Amino acid sequence: MGKIDRQEVLQKIKTMTSAIADIKPTFEESCPIGIINFEIWEWTQGVGLYTLWQYYKLSGEVSIRERIEKWFDDRFAEGLPEKNVNTMCPMLTMACLYEETGSEKYLPYLQEWAEFALNTMTRTRESGIQHKCTGCENKEQLWDDTLYMTVMFMAKYGVIFSQPAFIEESEYQFLLHIKYLADRKTGLWYHGWSFDRADHFANALWARGNSWITAGIPDYLEIANPQGAVRRFIVEAYKRQCEALLALQDESGLWNTLLDDKNSYLESSASANFAYGFLKGIRLGVLGEEYRESAELAIQALLACISADGVVDKCSYGTGMGMTLQDYKDIPICPMPYGQTLTTLAFMEYLKGY
């Protein structure tokens, strides 16, 4: 495998981040809040903002930070949506923005949403964060998405404002989600767990759900810096998952949308997160060098997914809890903000070790 050209990667990052604002729905969305249009406050846009923030920190381009600031200003003017697991996602970037700028305009929002997450957000049995989202109660359900969408913000808030209760709650949520969602046989993660049903729904080892963990745990370690037995437990779950993923990578460099089903389609956004998680794990000293070749193979495959105008192909639409495995195979492929930005995230992490 030849070395990937640095300038090509840099150019792809620029075209991908520029293209985010131009992505439009190719079909009528069924979600109560649109998740394709970047000028809406939802989880997909939150994932995108977090990537743009890291792009700003890597490049030093002030125009990127100004773009993020304008996004928040526009949403403030419109009014924020209801608080839930998914709409919490943009708050992580807002916390980063406040930490750097100290702008007091962000403070009331940060305090209000953080207090809601800690004290008011609906909990399941054993005090897990119920994956309630806009239009869906998801009663007594834990989803693997929750850790990325809400819990990382809680940890960041706790660190910035020296509030140990938020950090401790974030640790508990990671441990509880590992308890119920990590498959003991493979080390991969199920999409969800129902306390009412006492099962994992379709038993789906869904790629993007797993990828929130692969990408999220290294970020969480950096944000919250858990110590002792908590850190050890989280790291071991991450390492076991990564080991399983290594064996399931397609020869193309991507992963299937159902990780253990070669008849399901190859999917780019999850593959980007896996590459990012592997590379960051290596950089943090949590994973060994044996993961680098896999990550670089994924980077090459992702480069081939990007059109001349910067749109990332092979990305699946937002995915609710599937009741059958076929539900996951039927999720449509279409350009998405997180397809753009998670690929960008993987490329940036690759450049850090170039």
KOLROBA-217086 format. One record per residue (C-alpha): x, y, z. Coordinates in steps of 0.05 Angstrom, whole numbers, plus 32768, in hexadecimal, padded with zeros to 4 digits. Layout:
<sites>
XYZ
...
</sites>
This chain:
<sites>
800080008000
802080417FE9
8023807F8015
7FE780AC800F
7FF580F17FF3
7FF081268029
7FDC815D7FF9
7FA481337FDD
7F8981278023
7F8C81718034
7F6781837FF4
7F3281508001
7F27816D8047
7F1C81B1802A
7EEB819A7FF6
7EC5816D8027
7EBC81A3805C
7EA781D68027
7E7381A5800C
7E4F819B804E
7E2281D78044
7E0E81C17FFE
7DF4817C8010
7DA881788006
7D7781408012
7D6E81127FD6
7D2C80F87FF3
7CF7810F8024
7D138106806A
7CE980E2809D
7D0D80FE80DA
7CE681328102
7D23816080FB
7D4B815E80BA
7D8F813F80C2
7DAE814F807E
7DA9819B8079
7DE581B680A0
7DBF81F480B7
7D9481CD80E9
7DA381BC8132
7DA781708137
7DD981398144
7DF4813480FD
7E05817E80FD
7E2381768143
7E5281408129
7E65816E80F0
7E7381A9811D
7EA0817F814A
7EC9816C810C
7ECC81B480F4
7EE581C98138
7F1D81968135
7F2D81AC80EE
7F3381F48108
7F6281DD8141
7F8D81B68110
7F9081EA80D9
7F8C822B8101
7F5D824780CC
7F34827C80F1
7F00827A80BA
7EEC823480D0
7EE0824C8117
7EB8828780FD
7E8E825780D4
7E7F82308114
7E6F8270813B
7E3F82868104
7E1D82438105
7E0E824A814F
7DF982938148
7DC882808112
7DAA8248813C
7DA482768179
7D7D82A7814E
7D4E826F8137
7D458252817C
7D60820F8195
7D3981CE818F
7D2281A181C7
7D58818281F1
7D66813881E7
7D9F810881DB
7DA9811A8192
7D9F81658196
7DD3816681CD
7E0A8156819A
7E1A819E8184
7E2781B181CC
7E6B818F81CC
7E8481C08197
7E6481FA81BC
7E8B81E581FA
7ECC81E481D2
7EBB822981B6
7EAD824581FB
7EED82278217
7F16824B81E2
7EF1828D81DC
7ED382968221
7E9782B78200
7E6082BE8233
7E2982B781FF
7E34826C8200
7E328265824B
7DE682638258
7DDC822E8222
7E158203823C
7DFC82068283
7DB381F98272
7DC181BE8244
7DF5819F8272
7DC781A382AE
7D9081838285
7DBE814A8271
7DD4813D82B8
7D93814682DE
7D56814582B0
7D65811A8273
7D3B80DA8274
7D5E809E8292
7D5380538289
7D58801E82BF
7D9D802082DE
7D9F806B82CE
7DB580658286
7DA780A08258
7D69808C8231
7D75809881E7
7D3B80C981E1
7D3E80F281A1
7D108120817B
7CCF80FC8170
7CE680BA8190
7CE180A981D9
7D09806781D3
7CF180538218
7D23802C8242
7D5580298208
7DA080328207
7DC1804181C4
7E0B804281B4
7E0280878193
7DF380A781D6
7E3A80A881EE
7E5180D181B3
7E1580FE81AE
7E0C811181F8
7E3E80F38227
7E7D81128209
7E5E81578212
7E4F8147825B
7E9881358266
7EB181738242
7E83819F826B
7E9C817F82AB
7EE4818B8298
7EDC81D38282
7EB381E882BF
7ED681BA82F2
7E9581958301
7EA7814D8316
7E5E81378316
7E5B813D82CA
7E9C811682C0
7E8580E082F0
7E4280DA82CC
7E6680D48289
7E90809B82A5
7E53807782BF
7E30807D827C
7E6C805F8258
7E7080258288
7E2580188286
7E23801A823A
7E5E7FEA8236
7E397FBB8266
7DFB7FB7823A
7E137FC481F3
7E577FA281EC
7E4F7F5C81D0
7E757F2C81FD
7E817EFB81C4
7EA07F2B8191
7EB17F6C81B6
7E877F928183
7E4C7FBD8199
7E027FB3818E
7DDA7FEF8176
7DAC7FEF81B2
7D927FCD81F1
7D4B7FCE820B
7D3F7FC58255
7CF57FB88246
7D037F838211
7D427F698233
7D647F6281EF
7D8E7F8581BA
7D547F8D8189
7D6F7F708147
7DB37F5E8165
7DD07F8E8132
7E1B7F988133
7E117FD8810C
7E4F7FFA80F1
7E42804380FE
7E2880348144
7E68800F8152
7E9080488133
7E75807B8165
7E9980508199
7ED980478171
7EDF80928165
7EBE80A881A5
7EE8808381D9
7F2B80A181C4
7F0A80E681C4
7EEB80D88208
7F2E80C38225
7F4B8105820D
7F11812E8227
7F03810F826A
7F4580EB8279
7F2480B582A4
7F53809282D4
7F5C805082F8
7F2B801782EE
7EFA804182C6
7F2F80528292
7F47800A828F
7F017FEF8285
7EF08020824D
7F338016822A
7F2D7FCA822B
7EE77FCD820D
7F037FFB81D6
7F3E7FCF81C8
7F147F9081C3
7EE57FB38192
7F1E7FCB8167
7F3B7F858165
7EF97F6A814B
7EF37FA28118
7F387F9380FC
7F227F4D80E7
7EE27F6680C6
7EFE7F9B8097
7EED7F8F804E
7F277F89801E
7F107FCC8000
7F227FEE8041
7EDB7FFD8057
7EAD7FD78087
7E677FBB807B
7E2C7FE08099
7E1D7FA080C0
7E637F8E80D6
7E597F4380D6
7E307F408095
7E577F448054
7E167F49802E
7E087F8D804D
7E237FC98028
7E677FE98035
7E5F802B805B
7E8D8067805C
7E7A808F809B
7E86805580CA
7EC6804380A6
7EDE808A80AF
7ED1808680FA
7EF5804380FF
7F32806080DB
7F30809C8109
7F2880718148
7F6280448133
7F91807D8123
7F8080A68161
7F868067818C
7FCD805D8170
7FDE80A6817C
7FC680A281C4
7FEE806381D0
7FAF803981DC
7FB4800F819C
7FF27FF1817C
800F7FFE8138
7FED7FC0811C
7FAF7FEB8111
7FD1801F80E4
7FCF7FF680A4
7F847FEA80AC
7F78803480B9
7FA08049807C
7F7C80178050
7F3B80388068
7F57807D8059
7F6780688011
7F21804A8009
7F02808A8024
7F2A80B57FF3
7F09808D7FBB
7EC4809C7FD7
7ECB80E87FCE
7EB081087F8F
7ED381427F6C
7EA481747F90
7EB581577FD4
7E77812C7FE1
7E8480EB8006
7E6180AE7FE8
7E4B806C800A
7E31808F8048
7DF180758067
7DB880A1807E
7DA680A980C8
7D94806680E7
7D618059811D
7D5C80198144
7D507FDF8115
7D207FA88128
7D3E7F7A80F3
7D837F7580D3
7D637F848090
7D507FC980AB
7D9A7FDB80AC
7DA67FC28066
7D6C7FEC804D
7D86802F8068
7D91805B802B
7DD580748014
7DD980C0800D
7E0A80F9801B
7E07810E8064
7E298144808E
7E4A810E80B9
7E6280E9807B
7E8881288068
7EA3813880AD
7EB380F380C8
7EDD80E78089
7EFE812A8096
7F0B811580DE
7F2D80D580C7
7F5880FB8095
7F6E812D80C9
7F8280F780F9
7FA980D580C1
7FCF811680B3
7FE3811B80FC
800C80DB80F4
802380E980AD
</sites>
